């Protein structure tokens, strides 16, 4: 998984170049960016897993799962459309 995040972060290397970061610091900036993303993802998992566990004990848990999945699907579709057809 770490390799996937690092490869994903390589896509931001061009943005770092546009920020006029000295060439010798680009690798450090990219590594720092990727570590920051991983820390945020771990923090989100740490917060959301207990909440999801409590949700599944709730009477209307299935409705929340369907609503959350639908929202993720719609937002993903919007993101895909923007990447494919906009700009």
C-alpha contacts under 8 A as a table, 3 or more apart, distances in Angstrom:
res1	aa1	res2	aa2	distance
1	X	4	X	5.11
1	X	5	X	6.45
2	X	5	X	5.17
2	X	6	X	6.17
3	X	6	X	4.99
3	X	7	X	6.06
4	X	7	X	5.16
4	X	8	X	6.01
5	X	8	X	4.93
5	X	9	X	6.04
5	X	34	X	6.80
5	X	38	X	7.74
6	X	9	X	4.96
6	X	10	X	6.37
6	X	31	X	7.92
6	X	34	X	6.21
7	X	10	X	5.07
7	X	11	X	7.26
8	X	11	X	5.71
8	X	12	X	7.79
9	X	12	X	5.39
9	X	13	X	7.17
9	X	30	X	6.94
9	X	33	X	7.52
9	X	34	X	6.06
10	X	13	X	5.22
10	X	30	X	7.40
11	X	14	X	6.78
12	X	15	X	5.16
12	X	16	X	6.43
12	X	30	X	7.65
13	X	16	X	5.03
13	X	17	X	6.32
13	X	26	X	7.60
13	X	30	X	6.73
14	X	17	X	5.01
14	X	18	X	6.44
15	X	18	X	5.10
15	X	19	X	6.46
16	X	19	X	5.07
16	X	20	X	7.11
16	X	21	X	6.49
16	X	26	X	6.83
16	X	29	X	7.69
16	X	30	X	7.70
17	X	20	X	5.66
17	X	21	X	6.21
17	X	23	X	7.91
17	X	26	X	7.50
18	X	21	X	7.69
21	X	25	X	6.51
21	X	26	X	6.36
22	X	25	X	5.42
22	X	26	X	6.61
23	X	26	X	5.41
24	X	27	X	7.18
25	X	28	X	5.29
25	X	29	X	6.14
26	X	29	X	5.04
26	X	30	X	6.05
27	X	30	X	5.12
27	X	31	X	6.05
28	X	31	X	5.06
28	X	32	X	5.99
29	X	32	X	5.07
29	X	33	X	6.09
30	X	33	X	5.04
30	X	34	X	6.24
31	X	34	X	5.15
31	X	35	X	6.14
32	X	35	X	5.14
32	X	36	X	6.08
33	X	36	X	5.12
33	X	37	X	6.30
34	X	37	X	5.08
34	X	38	X	6.25
35	X	38	X	5.09
35	X	39	X	6.18
36	X	39	X	5.14
36	X	40	X	6.27
37	X	40	X	5.21
37	X	41	X	6.21
38	X	41	X	5.05
38	X	42	X	6.16
39	X	42	X	5.18
39	X	43	X	6.14
40	X	43	X	5.04
40	X	44	X	6.13
41	X	44	X	5.11
41	X	45	X	6.22
42	X	45	X	5.13
42	X	46	X	6.09
43	X	46	X	4.97
43	X	47	X	6.29
44	X	47	X	5.18
44	X	48	X	5.88
45	X	48	X	5.10
45	X	49	X	5.69
46	X	49	X	5.91
46	X	50	X	7.30
47	X	50	X	6.28
47	X	51	X	6.83
48	X	51	X	5.00
48	X	52	X	5.96
49	X	52	X	5.09
49	X	53	X	6.13
50	X	53	X	5.00
50	X	54	X	6.30
51	X	54	X	5.14
51	X	55	X	6.09
52	X	55	X	4.82
52	X	56	X	6.30
53	X	56	X	5.43
53	X	57	X	6.95
54	X	57	X	5.35
54	X	58	X	6.84
55	X	58	X	5.17
55	X	61	X	5.73
56	X	59	X	7.88
56	X	61	X	5.32
56	X	62	X	7.94
57	X	61	X	7.16
58	X	61	X	5.32
60	X	63	X	5.57
60	X	64	X	6.87
61	X	64	X	5.25
61	X	65	X	6.32
62	X	65	X	5.03
62	X	66	X	6.17
63	X	66	X	5.17
63	X	67	X	6.03
64	X	67	X	5.03
64	X	68	X	5.90
65	X	68	X	5.17
65	X	69	X	5.97
66	X	69	X	5.13
66	X	70	X	5.97
67	X	70	X	5.08
67	X	71	X	6.14
68	X	71	X	5.11
68	X	72	X	6.20
69	X	72	X	5.08
69	X	73	X	6.09
70	X	73	X	5.01
70	X	74	X	6.16
71	X	74	X	5.19
71	X	75	X	6.07
72	X	75	X	5.20
72	X	76	X	5.92
73	X	76	X	5.11
73	X	77	X	6.12
74	X	77	X	5.03
74	X	78	X	6.21
75	X	78	X	5.06
75	X	79	X	6.15
76	X	79	X	5.04
76	X	80	X	6.06
77	X	80	X	5.02
77	X	81	X	6.08
78	X	81	X	5.11
78	X	82	X	6.15
79	X	82	X	5.14
79	X	83	X	6.19
80	X	83	X	5.14
80	X	84	X	6.08
81	X	84	X	5.18
81	X	85	X	5.73
81	X	86	X	7.14
82	X	85	X	5.56
82	X	86	X	4.78
82	X	87	X	7.63
83	X	86	X	6.09
83	X	87	X	7.70
